[in-house]
Amino acid sequence: MAEDGEIRSKTGHRTPGQVKRHTRTYGARPEQRKKRAARNAARAKVVATKGKAAVKGKDVGHKTPLSKGGGSSMGNLKIQNRASNRGHGMTRGRKPNQGRGR
């Protein structure tokens, strides 16, 4: 819910106050900072190897995710478009195996 009359952004599902609070609490935890540093290092490694033009407008993803024990070696990294890296199996708010009201 939006608090104190704040209006949610049209593209996101959080109000600016909720984003700020989330960043202060969840994003600042030591384990999250460590994961973010690992992701940033992975992108820097790919840019150093392939060049800046190869990753412009793209995301660097992990074939085996960090959460599943994957590392940031070049063999586990891949350059992919932003939609496929950030979608996580969702299609218009539904998982692909969910039918349309059937």
Phi, psi and omega in degrees: 000147176282133181259150173053036176074011178291147181255134178288151177289156182289333182263335182254176180247010180237153174278163178303324178294322178293321178297315181298317180294320179297319179295319181291324186267298185284313185292341182265359179294145184304319181292326178289323178295323179294317179295318180296319178297321179295320179293319178295320179295323179296317179296317180298323179295318180291320178297319180294327183275309187268337182103156184294325182294331182290333184249006180295122180079006181243167174251153172257115181251169178252132177297312170253117187299155177300325181292339179258013177096006178287156181249189181248033174284157183300331179290342181256359182258149176214148176267127182216162180288159188296322183296318182287330180283328185261354184285323179053041174084003182268142176230109180051043177085356179239150172286149186303328184276000178271130180282174179267079176072022182270000000 
